[in-house]
Amino acid sequence: MAELTSESQSQKPKNYKVAKEKSLWWMYLPAIILVTTFIVYPFFNGVRISFTDWDGFSQTSNFVGLDQYVRMFSDPTTWTVVRNTLLYGIGSTILQNAIGLGYALLLNSSIKMRTLTRTIIYLPVIISPLIMGYIFYLVFAFQNGALNDALMFFGFDPVNALGNPTANPFIIMLVNVYQFVGIAMIIYLAGLQSISKDYYEAADIDGASKWDQFKSITLPLLAPSITINVVLNVIGGLKLFDVIVALTGGGPGDASQSSSTFMYSLYFSRQDAGYAATQGVLIAFIILIISLLALWYFKRKEIEA
């Protein structure tokens, strides 16, 4: 009888734990509904639309099979858009991480006015990207732009930077880097401050140089921060939209279009929703592949560290 009582008592906590875990699933339900409604369903609906010739406004559309995909891969504008999108995504990521880490290393040292400097570097992050784009438009505009006013003051000819199809994608990338490098700096700064000083003191005793300490202590222990920054920067850069609209509108022609702005133009200006959805499927695939590769690579580095 005593054995049965003790066995029932041991089963009671297990049953209670299982029941509690099952009840917690109901707490996931609101998030699942939101994700399904605003992410999963629109994505698969977009894939469906990519097989049609829908104009975005009419009540009917025709199934055209793979015609939109054949059109996409034979369209030279697609490759311009993909090239720009990769420049905005990967180029911005490299610069934001390099500059952000440099800022973090500087501000983690004992310099004067560290708090003020951090605030100044982070300040652009809180400004709307659209407003930031308009601010830099006033800098790079051909007529009455601050850059050309300065050039002419010193006797140089004005430059049409935003009208140059070779230069303006790089200008857009640099504006994006300037605005969001503060996020990378804050994440790296948090990572640096979590590293124990004991490691550096032991390295000093062993005679390790500052470079050796950075390479063997700082970088490996910053691996989680690097992972977060790279994934965030890649996704943010690949879906860049606001700054492009404000600075160039995707022009001249389609020279500075990203996938996001190109889809917007196809849908609302050219009334070609089927083709816009096809471009959306392509950029979703590109973002997925690059993000997963980056996450896998840097997670592996975390484990090695």
N, C-alpha and C positions, 0 to 999 in steps of 0.2 A: 504493500500500500504506500509505504514511504517512497519506494522507487518510482511509482506512478506519479506521485505528487511532484517529486523533483524533476521528472521528465517533462511533465506538463508545464512546470515553471520555466524550464529551459527553453521549451518551444514557444512560450508566450512572447519573450523579447524578440525572437526571430520573426514570428508572425506580425508583431507590431511594427518591426522595421520594414518588412515587405509592404505592409499596408501603408505605412508612411511614405515610402518611395513611390508607390502607385499614386497616392494622392498628390504628390508633387508634380506629376505629369500634367495635371490640370493647370498649373501655373505657367507651363510652356505654351498653352493654347493661344492666348492673345498674340504672342510673338509669332507663332506659326501661322495664324490667320493673316497677320499683317504682311509677313514675308511672302506668303502665297499670293495674297491679293495684289501687292504692289511690286513684286519682283518675279516670282516664278510664273504666274499667269501671264503678265505682260511679255516676258521673254518668249514663252512658247507661242503666244499669239503673234509676236513679231516674226518668229520662224515661219508660222503659217502664212502670214501676209507676204513673206519673201517669195512665196511660190505663186503669187498672183500679180495682176497688173493694176491693182487698186490705186486710185488717184488720191486717196486720203479723205475724200468728201462724199462721193457717191455711195448709194446704198448697195450697189452690186459690184462684183469684181469677177474676173475670169482667171481660172487656174491656168498657169503657163508653164508649169513644171520647173525645169532648171534653166529656163531662158534668162531669168534675171541674174543667175550666177554666171552663166556664159558671158552675158553682157558686162558683168562686173570685172571679170578677169581679162576681158579684151579692151576695157576702158583704160586709156593711159592716165586719166585723172585718178583712178583708184590707186595707182602706184605712187603718184605724187602725194596723195592723202596718207597712204600708209607710211611713206618715208617721213613726212612731217610729224605724224603721230608718234612714230618711234623716236624721232628727234626730241619732241616735247616730253615723252615719257622717260626714255633712257638717258638722254642728255641732261635733262633737269635732275634726274636722280643722282647721276654722278657728281654734278656740280653742287647740288644741295647737300649731299653727304660730305663731300670734301670740305666745303666752306663751313658747313655747320659743325663739323668735328673740329676744325681749326678755331672757330669762335669758342666752342666749348672748352677746348684745352686752354685757351687764353683766359677765359673767364673763370676757370677753375683754379687759376693761380692767384697770388696775392697782389692784385693790381688795384689801383684806386678807382673809385666810381664804378664798381662792377655792377651794382644794381641798376644804375642809370643806363649803362651800356647794354645790359640785357634787355631792358625795357625798349630802348631805341631799336635794337635789332629785331625784337619780337613785334613791335608796333605794326608793321605792314600786314601781319597775319590777320589782324582784326578788321582790316579794311576790306570791303567787298571787292572781289576780283574785277568786277565790271568797272567800279570806280577807279581801281588801280590802273586798269587799261586806259581809261580816259585821261588820267593824270600823265601817263607816259605818252599818250597821243600828243599832248601839249608840248612834250619835250621833243619828239621826233617828227612832228608835222613839218611838211615842206615849207609852207607859208606861215610865218610868225611863230614857228617852233623855237623852243629855247635853244636847242642844239644848233640850228642854223643861224640864229641871232648871234650866238657866241662865235661861230665860225666866221661869219661876215665881219664881226667886230675886230677879229684878228687878221682879216684880210684874205680869208679862204673862201672858196666857192661853196655855196649851199649844196647839201646832198639830199636826195629824195630816198631816205632810208626805208620808209614804209612802202614806197612804190617799187622797190627793188625786189624782184621775186627770189633772188638768191639770199639777200640779207635779212628780209623781214621774218622768216621763220626763226632765225637765230636771235633776233631782237625779242620776239615773243617768248622764246625759251628763257632768255636772260631776265625778262620781267617776271616770269613765273618763279625763277630761282630767287630773285630779290625778295619777292613777296613771302615765300614760304620757307626760306632758309631758317627762319626763327624757330619753326617747329622742330626741325632736325637738331638745332642747337640745344633746345630745352631737353629733348630726349637724351642726347649724348651727355649733357651736363648732369642729368639725373643718374645716368650710368656711371659716369666718372666719380660722382660723389658716393656711390655705393661700393666702390673698390676700396678695400682696407689699405691704409697707409703702411701696414706691416710689410706688405709685399715689396714696396719701394725701399723701405728701410733695409730689408734683407738684401735687396739687389745692390744698394749703395755699399753695404759692408762687403759684398762679393766683388765690388769694383765694376759693376755693369754701367755702361754709358747711358745717357738719357735716351738715345735712339734704341738701344737694346731693351731698356725698360718699356718703352712704347711698343716695340715689336713683340716682346715676349710676355708682357703683363697687361698693358692697357688694351691693345687690340683684341686679344683672346677673351678678356673679361667683358669687353664691350659687345661681344657677339649678339646677345639678345637685343641690344639697342640698335645695332646695325640691321638686324632682321626687320624690326618694326619700321625703321626709317625707310629702308629700301622698298618694302612692300607698299607702304603708304605713298611714297613719292612716285613709284611706278604707276600705281593705279590713278593717282591724282593727275600726273602728267599725261597719261594716255587718254584721259577723258577731258582734257583741257578745252574750255569753251568760251567763258566770259571774256578773258583777256583778248582772244582772237577777234571776237565780235567788236570789242571797243577799239582795238588798234587798227585792224586791217579789214575787218568784215570778211576775211578769207581771201582777199584779193592780193595783188591784181589778178583778175580771173579767178582761178582756184589755187593760186600758187602757195598760199599760206593756210589752206584749209586743213583742219584736223578731221578725224572721222566724225566727231560730234557736230562740228559746224557744217560739214558736208551733208550729213543726214538731215540736219535742220533745214538747210537750203533746199535739198531735194523734196522734202515733205511740204514745206510752207510756201516756198517761192516757185518751185517747178512742178508742184502737184504730182509727184512721182513716188507715192508712199511705198509701193512694192519694191522699188529699187532702193529706197532709203532703208527699208527693213533688211534688205540683203546686205547693205553696207554695215548695218547694226550687228548682224550675225557675225560678219567678218571681224569687227573690232572686239566683240565679246569673246570670240575665240582667241584673238591675239592677247587680250588682257588676261584671260584665263591661263594660257600657256606661259606667258612671261611671269605672271605672279606666282604660279605653282613652281616654276623652275627657280625663281629667286627664293621662295620660301624653303624649298627643298635644300638648296645649296647652303643657305645661311643657317638653317636648322642643323645641318650636318656639321657646320663649323662650330656651332654651339656645343654639340656633343663632343667633338674633338677637343674643344677648349676645356 
